[in-house]
Each structure stands twice: as C-alpha cells, then as structure tokens.
C-alpha cells in the first residue's frame, strides 16, 4: 500500500510546484481540493512557521492522514520586512499577482536598498495532528525595478535571486534573471521552497511515512 501525503494549500500554482518537488518520494500526493468541504486553514499566526503548523495540523486531523503545511512570503529590507506573512494579502484580499507586484514596485520606487528574501516554512503533521517535523529555508535576492518573465507566480517577476552565475557586484544585478525567467528545474535548485523541500526529502528518506488505513 502506498502512503499518502496531503498538501495544505489552496494556491493552484503552489500546489503544482509542491507536487513536482515531492514526486521523488513516491507517495500518493493529495491536495486540498480532494479533502472534505468546509476545512478552514486560517493563517493568523505572526510568523511563517506558525501558519505552516496551523495548515498542516488542521488538515491532518480533518483527513486523518499525513499533511504538509507550507507558508511562504517575501520579506523586503527597505520595507521593514513587509510584506512578510501578509504577502498574499498585502494588496488586498482579492488582489491579483499583478496588483501585488504593482504595490511592491511603487513602495520600492527610488529606493537604493533592494535587498529581499523569500522564506518558506514547512510543517509535517501526523494523522492525529501532532507535529512530526519542521523545516525553514530562504533565498536571498533583490527587488527589480520592473517585472520580468512570465513563469512562476506571486512576486516572482519582481524578484531576482542572487544564487545564479550572473551575480558579481552591482550594477551586475541588471543581468540577473528573475524567478519568473527561470525554468522549473533552475528555480527548484535555488528557491526557498526547493531548499526547504530537499530538507524534507532527506528527513523522509530515513523516516518514511507509513500507509494510513
């Protein structure tokens, strides 16, 4: 019997990225769309780790299975760490990715300090809702002056990771690719989520999940 791992995310593009990165595990990946209706994953904690835990433990108890909670966001130095845990809601509850990017670039207009980082917290919960493991990683980068690229999602077109061959010293950052200009393989190698999930994969290689009845 194949073990199942539920993903506690309602974001279609994020789910696709998580499913792709988790494929080497060989588990049956199940998404929030397959869960019973009415499950509320309320992101009301002050940090990424807390929100990831709420999502994982709530879903695990609801489906009585192993669940992975992910909370990620963009933290910009010049904005005091904003948008942070409010990354998805920073421009309003119904804002589009384009709206979020527009607000970000307007807030960064004329600022010399463009340093930022994406942070990803993961929480793995057991069927009874207890926490099995937590992982957090980040990807350092810069906020671009204009969005570039059409891949990825969220703030990806406005963020250029520093961990790529083009990086040397400013103003060389103008030659850096945005997350949205990288293909999936290149992004997975250096992204905050890719790094955190590789740590999860290492953990599960020695602590595999058991099939649930």
N, C-alpha and C positions, 0 to 999 in steps of 0.2 A: 504494500500500500504506500502511495506517495504522500509525503507530508505536505500540508497546505500552509501558505503564509499569506495573510490578508494585508493589504496596503490601505492605510487610513488616510486617503487623500481624495478630495473631490475635484482636483485640478486634472483635467484630461491629459495635458501635455506632461505634467509632472509624473502622473501615473505611468505614461508610456516610457519616460526616462527611467523610472524606478524598475519597471518590468524588464527593460533591456539590460540594466545593470545587474539585476538579480537572476537573470537567466542561467548563469553558470551553476547556481545552486541545485538545479534540477527539481525544485519544489514546484507544486502547482500554485501559481500566483493568482490570488483572488482579489478583486477590487471592491471598493465601497459600493459600487453600482449593484453588486450581487448580494449585498447584505440586506437584512430585513429593513423595511422602511421605518422612518422615524428616529434613526440614530442621530444624535446631535453631537458633533465634535466641536465643543466650544473652546476657542483659543483665547482664554482670558488670563493667562499667566504672564508675568513680566519678562520672561526670557524664552529663548528658543527651546531649551531643554525641558522647561515646564510644559510648554504647548505640545511638544512631541510626546511627552508622557501622557498627557490627557487624551490625546488622539489614540495612542496605542492601547492604553488600558481600557478606555471606553469601548473601542471596537472589539477588543479581545473578549471582554465579558459578554458583549452583545451576541457575538457569533460563536462563542465558546471555542475559540481557536487562537493560534498564534497570530499576533498582529504587529505590524511595523508602523510606528508613527514618525513622521518627518515634519520638522518645522525649519524653514529656511528664510533667509532675508538678506537684504543689502544694508550694510552699515557704512555711512559716509562720514569721514573725519570732520570735514568742514561744516557738516550739519549736526554735529554733536551726537553722531551715531544713528541719526534718522536715515531712512525710515524704519530700520530695525525690525522688531517683531510686528510692526504695523505695515510692513512692505506691501502686502496685498490690498490693504485698506487705506493707505496713506492719502490717495487722491479721491477717496470716497468709496462707499460700499459697491457701487455699480460701475466704477471706473474701468476702462479698458486698459490693456497694456500700453497703448499709445498715450492715454491720459496720464498714466503713471510716469512714463518717460518724459512727457512734456513738463510735468510739475517738477521732476528731478532736475532737468536741464535748466529750467527757469530759476530754480533755487541755487543752482551752481554757476549761473551767469557771472562772469568776471572774477571768479574765484581762482586763485593760483594753486591752492592746495586741492588736488583732485583725488587724493588717496581714498580708497574704499576697499571693502572686502565683502564677499558673500560668505555667509555662515550657514552650515547645515548641522542640525541636531537630529539624531535618530534615537528612537527608543523601541526596544523589542520587548513585547509583553507576552506572558503565558496565558493560556485559556482562562485561568481564574482571575486575570487582571493584574497579577504580580509582575514586577519589572524584572526581566532577565538580564538585560544589558543596555548600556547607553554608549553612544559614540558621538563625537562632535569634531568637525574639521572646518577649514576655511580656505578661501582662495583670495589672495591679495591682488589688487589691481588698481586701475584708475578710471575715473568717470570721463568719458569722451565729451567733446564739445557738441557733437552731432551724433545721432544714432546711425549705426551701420550694420547691414546684414539683415537677413530675413529668417534665419533659423532660430531655434531656441524659443524662449518665452519670457514673459515678465520684463525685467530690466536688461536682459541680455544684450540688446543692440547698443546700449549706452555704457557697457562695462567692458574694459579691456584687461584681461588677466596678465600679470607680469611674467608668469612662468611660461614663456614661449621664446623661441630663438631670436626674434627681432629685438628683444629688450636689451638695452645697454644703459644709456643715460638720456635724460630729457635733452632735446625735444624728440628723441627717437621714438617716444611713445606714439607719435603720429603714425608710425608704421606698424603698430601692434594691431592684431586682429581683435575685433570684439567677440564676445561669446557667440553672438549671432552670425558671425562669419566663419566659425569653425565647424567642421563636420562633427558628427556624433562621437566618433572614436577619439578625435583630438580633444573635444570638450570633456568627455568622460575621464580622460587621463589626468586633467589638471583641475577639474571643477571641485568645488566644495562637496557636492553630493557624491561625485565619483570617489573622492578620497574617503569620505565617511563610510560609504558602502563597501569599499575594499576592506576596511577595518572590520565591518560586519561579516564579510565573507570569510576573513581569516578566523574570526571567532566561531562561525558556524561550521567551518571545516573540522574543528576539534570538538565542537559541542553541537552536533546536528539536532534538528528538531525531530521529534517523534511524530508519527502519524496520529491524528486525532480521530476518535470514533465518529 
